[in-house]
Amino acid sequence: MDAHAAAATVATDATPWKAYLQEARYEFLRLWRSPSFSLPVLLFPPLFYLLFGEIFGGNRDPEAARYLLAGYSVFGIMGVALFGFGVTVALDREQGLLLLKRAQPMPPGAYLLAKVAMAMLFGAIVVVLLAVLGAAVAGVRLAPVQWLGLAATCLLGVLPFSALGLWLGTLVGGRGAPALINLVYLPMAFLSGLFIPLAMLPAALKTVAPLWPSYHLARIAQAQVGFGDGGMPWPQVAVLLGVSVLFLFLARRRLATS
């Protein structure tokens, strides 16, 4: 009798984890099988890095190649998180899927954690593609700890942009979400110095650059490839954590009333 009770307890404890894993798997497959999402977020950052960093740049400058590797890595994970959360949450709200999930015996947080896992998986693919291009085509040479630092920075950087994307997805419907996200995504990437060093931008743009979370993530990523001042990036980490908490709070309020 005791053995049966123990087995039942183990099965009960394992069920929530199985539900989390299943939800994450289905979320990844859902977007992997959606070419309108998977192709742009996986291919645009490597193609832009190849075109603007190598073919159009054409100067084979190793410093520029390293700078752009960090910039396009941040650009890539921003796209994965913003579109992966913003568009799908807007569609789920519009189609009533969120209400359906609330009515089901789903473990708390499974919906949100599945989307974070999806964003990190797609982000990892983007970073690997960029690393292969950087090493094989652009001639980027980094120590193993630098490669790992860049990858870890980008994967953890998914969190603040996931929170931002989640909030944006609560503001509009499925049709309006891509346009709204692009209005945030592309200007923020440019104004944060992901593609062009901030020193080359007008003074007014340099002044407002610290307002964007992408600027702070880019500073940490650039430090991993040799463009930092050697200090610990605690101010940038604090800003990104604050952005994550703020937009998660705002999104939760919106979802609670929708």
C-alpha positions in Angstrom: 0.0 0.0 0.0 2.8 2.4 0.9 4.6 1.6 -2.4 1.4 2.4 -4.4 1.0 5.7 -2.5 4.6 6.7 -3.1 4.3 5.9 -6.8 1.1 8.0 -7.0 2.8 10.9 -5.3 5.7 10.8 -7.7 3.3 10.7 -10.7 1.4 13.6 -9.3 4.5 15.6 -8.7 5.8 14.9 -12.2 2.6 15.9 -14.0 3.0 19.7 -13.7 6.6 19.5 -15.1 5.2 17.4 -18.0 2.6 20.0 -18.6 5.2 22.8 -18.7 7.4 20.8 -21.1 4.4 20.0 -23.4 3.2 23.6 -23.5 6.8 24.7 -24.3 7.1 22.1 -27.0 3.8 23.0 -28.6 4.6 26.7 -28.5 7.9 26.1 -30.3 6.4 23.9 -32.9 3.5 26.3 -33.5 6.0 29.1 -34.4 8.5 26.8 -36.1 5.7 25.8 -38.5 4.7 29.4 -39.2 7.0 30.6 -42.0 5.8 34.2 -41.5 7.5 34.1 -38.1 10.3 31.6 -38.2 11.9 32.6 -41.5 12.2 36.4 -40.8 13.4 36.0 -37.2 15.9 33.3 -38.0 17.2 34.6 -41.4 17.0 38.4 -41.3 19.7 39.0 -38.7 22.3 36.7 -40.4 21.5 38.0 -43.8 21.7 41.7 -42.7 25.0 40.9 -40.9 26.3 39.3 -44.1 25.1 42.1 -46.4 25.8 45.2 -44.4 28.8 43.9 -42.5 30.6 42.1 -45.2 29.4 42.6 -48.8 28.4 46.2 -48.6 31.0 47.1 -46.0 33.7 45.3 -47.8 36.5 46.5 -45.6 37.2 43.3 -43.7 37.8 45.3 -40.6 37.9 42.8 -37.7 36.8 45.4 -35.1 33.8 46.3 -37.2 33.0 42.6 -37.7 33.0 42.0 -33.9 31.0 45.2 -33.2 28.3 44.2 -35.7 28.3 40.6 -34.4 27.3 41.9 -31.0 24.8 44.3 -32.5 23.1 41.9 -34.8 22.9 39.3 -32.0 21.0 41.7 -29.9 18.9 42.7 -32.9 18.1 39.0 -33.5 16.9 38.2 -30.0 14.9 41.4 -29.8 13.0 40.3 -32.9 12.4 36.8 -31.5 11.1 38.1 -28.2 9.0 41.0 -29.4 7.3 39.2 -32.3 7.2 35.8 -30.5 5.3 37.4 -27.6 3.6 40.4 -29.1 2.0 38.9 -32.1 1.0 35.6 -30.6 -0.4 37.1 -27.5 -2.5 39.6 -29.6 -3.8 36.7 -31.7 -4.5 34.5 -28.7 -6.5 37.3 -27.1 -8.4 38.0 -30.3 -9.2 34.4 -30.9 -10.2 33.6 -27.3 -7.4 31.2 -26.7 -6.3 32.9 -23.5 -9.8 32.5 -22.0 -9.8 28.8 -23.1 -6.4 28.3 -21.4 -7.6 29.9 -18.2 -10.6 27.6 -18.1 -8.3 24.5 -18.4 -6.5 22.9 -15.4 -3.2 24.3 -16.6 -0.2 24.8 -14.2 0.3 28.4 -13.2 2.7 30.3 -15.4 2.9 27.5 -18.0 1.7 29.8 -20.8 4.2 32.4 -20.0 7.1 30.0 -19.4 6.4 28.2 -22.6 6.8 31.4 -24.6 10.0 32.3 -22.7 11.4 28.9 -23.6 10.3 29.3 -27.2 12.0 32.7 -27.4 15.2 31.3 -25.9 15.3 28.4 -28.3 14.8 30.6 -31.3 17.3 33.1 -29.9 19.9 30.4 -29.5 19.5 29.4 -33.2 20.0 33.0 -34.2 23.1 33.4 -32.1 24.6 30.2 -33.5 23.9 31.3 -37.1 25.5 34.6 -36.5 28.5 33.1 -34.7 29.1 30.7 -37.7 28.9 33.6 -40.1 31.1 35.7 -38.0 33.8 33.1 -37.6 33.7 31.6 -41.1 33.0 34.7 -43.3 33.9 37.8 -41.3 37.0 36.3 -39.6 35.8 37.0 -36.1 38.2 35.4 -33.5 37.0 35.3 -29.9 38.1 33.2 -26.9 35.7 30.5 -25.9 34.7 32.5 -22.8 33.8 35.4 -25.0 31.6 33.3 -27.3 29.9 31.9 -24.2 29.5 35.3 -22.7 27.9 36.7 -25.8 25.5 33.7 -26.0 24.6 33.9 -22.3 24.0 37.7 -22.6 21.7 37.3 -25.6 19.7 34.5 -24.1 19.2 36.3 -20.8 18.4 39.4 -22.8 15.3 37.7 -24.1 13.6 38.4 -20.8 13.1 42.2 -20.9 12.1 42.1 -24.6 9.7 39.3 -23.9 8.1 41.4 -21.2 7.9 44.4 -23.5 6.4 42.2 -26.3 3.9 40.7 -23.9 2.7 44.2 -23.0 2.6 45.4 -26.6 0.5 42.3 -27.4 -2.1 43.4 -24.9 -2.6 46.8 -26.6 -3.8 45.8 -30.0 -5.4 42.9 -32.0 -3.6 40.4 -34.1 -3.7 42.5 -37.3 -2.3 45.6 -35.6 0.4 43.8 -33.6 3.1 43.4 -36.3 2.9 47.1 -37.3 3.0 48.3 -33.7 6.0 46.1 -32.9 7.9 47.2 -36.0 7.3 50.8 -34.9 9.1 50.0 -31.7 11.6 47.4 -32.8 13.4 49.0 -35.7 13.8 52.6 -34.4 14.9 51.2 -31.0 17.5 49.0 -32.6 18.9 51.9 -34.7 18.8 54.5 -31.9 20.7 52.1 -29.5 23.8 51.9 -31.7 23.3 48.2 -32.8 24.3 48.9 -36.4 26.2 52.2 -36.2 28.4 53.3 -33.3 26.7 56.0 -31.2 29.7 58.2 -31.7 28.6 58.5 -35.4 25.1 59.6 -34.5 23.9 63.2 -33.8 24.3 64.4 -30.3 20.6 64.5 -29.6 20.3 60.8 -30.5 23.3 59.9 -28.3 21.7 61.7 -25.4 18.4 59.6 -25.5 20.1 56.3 -26.3 20.2 55.2 -22.6 16.4 55.3 -22.6 16.1 52.2 -24.7 16.6 48.7 -23.1 18.4 47.6 -26.3 21.1 50.1 -25.6 21.9 48.5 -22.2 21.8 45.0 -23.6 24.0 46.1 -26.5 26.6 47.5 -24.0 26.8 44.2 -22.2 27.0 42.2 -25.5 29.7 44.6 -26.9 31.7 44.1 -23.7 31.8 40.3 -24.4 33.5 40.9 -27.7 36.1 43.4 -26.5 34.4 46.8 -26.6 33.8 47.2 -22.9 35.7 49.4 -20.3 36.5 46.4 -18.2 33.9 47.3 -15.5 31.1 45.1 -14.2 27.8 45.8 -16.1 25.6 46.1 -13.0 23.9 49.4 -14.1 22.9 47.8 -17.4 21.7 44.6 -15.6 19.7 46.7 -13.2 18.0 48.6 -16.0 17.1 45.4 -17.9 15.7 43.8 -14.7 13.7 46.9 -14.1 12.3 46.9 -17.6 11.4 43.2 -17.2 9.5 43.8 -14.0 7.8 47.0 -15.2 6.4 45.6 -18.5 5.5 42.3 -16.9 3.5 44.2 -14.3 1.8 46.4 -17.0 1.0 43.4 -19.1 -0.5 41.5 -16.2 -2.7 44.4 -15.4 -3.9 44.5 -19.0 -4.5 40.8 -19.2 -6.4 40.8 -15.9 -9.0 43.2 -17.3 -9.2 41.7 -20.8 
